[in-house]
């Protein structure tokens, strides 16, 4: 089955762009792969499962904070890993728990921003590589004019059009990469704020549980201090 005229036309444009079209196409494929992977990995259900924070606070209220629960929570999601980090040091001071949350949060943000620097690089390099291809094409065209003369004006216009194919391809690659790079960064920032709110709510629940804990039976049975005898 012979390819359609549209496919043939696209192939001719790719050939007209010259060798810079190859890295541009590769960058486009890499950007597409990163976008699809991040769209899947940064789904809300994967990062912040619904009602997870409320469930963990109920664990804290009932005292169901055994190591198996905490380890299962850590493997659940980024939000679960953050809450598990707070539960690991729940018997320490609130300041120390906050420090642990900040350290864990930096690691989680780094994981959520995986491949985003590569996507930003593609967004920046795409137009430059396209411009390079156009400049190379223009140089080749003017060298041909220098060797063989101006010739047909229509042929000259066609040569300029072919040289600009690389610039257009670089824009086609860069614009979606830039849009999704900004979109993913914004989504991660929103997740971070919501995760901080859930962590603060868990700290408040732990503080409330600690304040409501009954007095130690040993302390309750301790004898009252003897009063000094009156002279």
Secondary structure, 3 states (H helix, E strand, C coil): CCCCHHHHHHHHHHHHHCCHHHHHHHHHHHHHHHHHHHHHHCCHHHHCCCCHHHHHHHHHHHCCCCHHHHHHHHCCCHHHHHHHHHHHCCCCCHHHHHHHHHHHHHHHHHHHCCCHHHHHHHHHHHHHHHHHHHHHHHHHHHHHHHHHCCCCHHHHHHHHHHHCHHHHHHHHHHHHHHHHHHHHHHHHHHHHHHHHHHHHHHHHHHHHHHHHCCCCHHHHHCCCCCCCCCC
